[in-house]
Amino acid sequence: MSYYQQQQQQQPQQQQQTGMYPPGYYPNRNVNRVKQQLNLSSQRQLHMHHHPPQQQLLKQQRYHSHTTQSSPAGGVGAAAVPAASAAAAASSASSSPYPKASVAKAKMMMSMMQQGQRRRVLSNVLESREINPNLIIRDVWAENLEEEMRRIRDVVEEYPYIAMDTEFPGTVAKPTDTDESSQAYNYKHLKVNVDLLNIIQLGLTFCDEKGNLPPSDVCVWQFNFRFSLSEDMYAQDSIDFLRKSGIKFEMHEQRGIDIQRFGELLMMSGVVLSEDVTWVTFHSGYDYGYLLKLLTNDALPDSEDEFFKLFDTFFPCVYDVKYLMTQTDTLKGGLSKIAHDLEVKRVGLQHTAGSDALLTAACFFKMIQLYFPDGCSDHAGILYGYGMHSTTKGRSNSSKSS
């Protein structure tokens, strides 16, 4: 019996033993809300924050107000996400019943607050050059996935800024029904490739609103997905490039994470479908494309407008560092180039998802400090190269951080 067959048989038993909630459900661990609810009634059910209909409407208007025309329907390479799937994803953020909070655990959390244990060790991400990369970048494989996802559910409430990066096997196809000069081309190109290919790595770095990392020895998780060079499609130049960067494809085939299982755990992790979480990325159309594919377990929508509706639902607050660069007079180039210009040092190996995610976080907070002292909320929700900025080129895997 293979490792993955054993995992599938053990999942129901593990889910019962570890107290996992079914996909789409997760408890709210916000300490302030727990304290408020205990003051009212120790037995009252906790609910996550809902998006008011009017507020969601304003978000959609903000993201698409400059788009002069809708992208034509009719994707290439795979079918669109059914309407029921998109509706289910949207409704999971606002209409799901949630389990009652553990009163004992809530009181314990309050006691920890009173004892001062919430004081953070200020290991600032801007000074990450002094941090041992072996201590902060945690490789996640199939065997430790459940344990690390539990840690992430605990971390995200206090450190809700998530820098994200992916590694994927390049691009292998071009849309045949759309001219390269048209507004819809970038998204069509993204869709046909994401539908055909599978993600290889995902890196997540957690920070607070000031760029401080969690005080524990782990603040970056690098998820390694199952990928087979004999079964999965890929672009050979991208595979060669990733091999040189240190990715061991033999380990991905033997120990890699099942994408469907990861999508279920991510849905109940508290990092998606939440207005309280801020995502930070660099030139990230493909990154979000692969995340939406595994979260919905379906192909991407045919039209760019439908893609952004799904994107807005799962990731309500997003900053793309590549777009923020266009609002400055001096920053140009890829991630490594702007890190050099900002005097931010890399931790870990270049072109690996964990290291790139950490570097993205460092660059973002340094840019806020230098170029956006009054904040950059006006630039939220914009993906460089897509939507109203679709005249700029989308990126390939090998060029994003060079």
C-alpha positions, 0 to 999 in steps of 0.5 A: 500500500502506498503512502498516499493510500495510507494517508487517505485511510488515516484521515478520518481517524486523524480528523476525529483525534485532532478535533479538526473541523470539516472544510469551511469551518474554523473557530475564531481565536481572536482574544479580544472577541473572546473577552467580550463574549465572556463578559456577556455570556460564557455559553454564547456562540462566537461568530467570525466577522461578516462582510456587510453587503454594502461593504462588499459592493464597495470593494468590487467597485474599487477593484473594477472601477477603472475597467472599461470593458468586461473580458470576453467569455470562453476560456482555453484549456478547461471548463469554467468554475460552475456558478454553484461553486463560486456561490458556495465559496462566497457563502462560506464566509458569511452564513456557516454555523461555527462551533461554540468556544471553549470557555476553559481555553478562553479563560486560559488565554485571558490569564496569559494576557494578564500575566504579560505573556502576550508581549512579543519578542520584537524580531523585526523583519527588516533585520532578518539578516541576523536570523538563522534561516534553519530556525524560521523557514519550516519545510512542510511535507505530507507527514507534518502537514496537520501539525503545522496547519494547527500552528498557523491557526494559532499564529494568524490571529496575532500576526495577520499580515501574510506574505505569500509566494509560490513556485510552479512549473513555468508555462506550457500553453498560450491562448489561441482565441485572444490577441496578445495586445488585447486587454484580456490576454494576460488573464487568458494566459494565466488561466490556460496554464494554471488549469493545466499545471500544478503548484510545486511550493507555497511559502507563507510568512506571518507578521504583525502590522508593524512587520514584527515576526512571531517570537517563536522559532518559526515564522515562515512555512514552506509547503512542498506539494506532490509533483511528479516529473513523470506524470505532471506537465511542466516547462523543462527550462523552469524545472531546470531553473528550480533544480538549480535553486535547490528544489528536490523533485524526488522528495516532492514525488515521495513526500509531497502534500496532497493538493486537495487535502491542503485546500481543505485545511487552508479553508478552515485555517483562518487565513482566507475568507477573512477581512482581518487578514492582509495578504502581501505578494509580488507580481502575484497573478499566478500565485493567487490563480493556483491558490484559488484552484486548490481552494475551489478544487476546480478550474479558474473562471472563464472571464477575468471579472468572475476571477476577481469576484472569486479573488475578492471573496477569498482574499479581501485585502491584498497588496502587490509589491510590484504594483506599489513599485509603480507608485515610486520614482526609483524602484524598478526590476524584480524582487531581488533587485528592489531588495538590493535597492532597499538594503534588505538581506535575503534569508534562505535560498533564492527562488524558493517559496519560503525565502521569497515570501520572507523577502517580500514581507521585508520589502513591503514593510521597508517600502511602507516606511520609506515611501508610504508613511501615511499608509497605502490603503488606496492601492489595496486589491490591485494585481499588477498585470491584471484587471485595470492594469492588464496592459502590463505583462504577467510574469513567468515563474523564472522571472518573478524574483530576478 
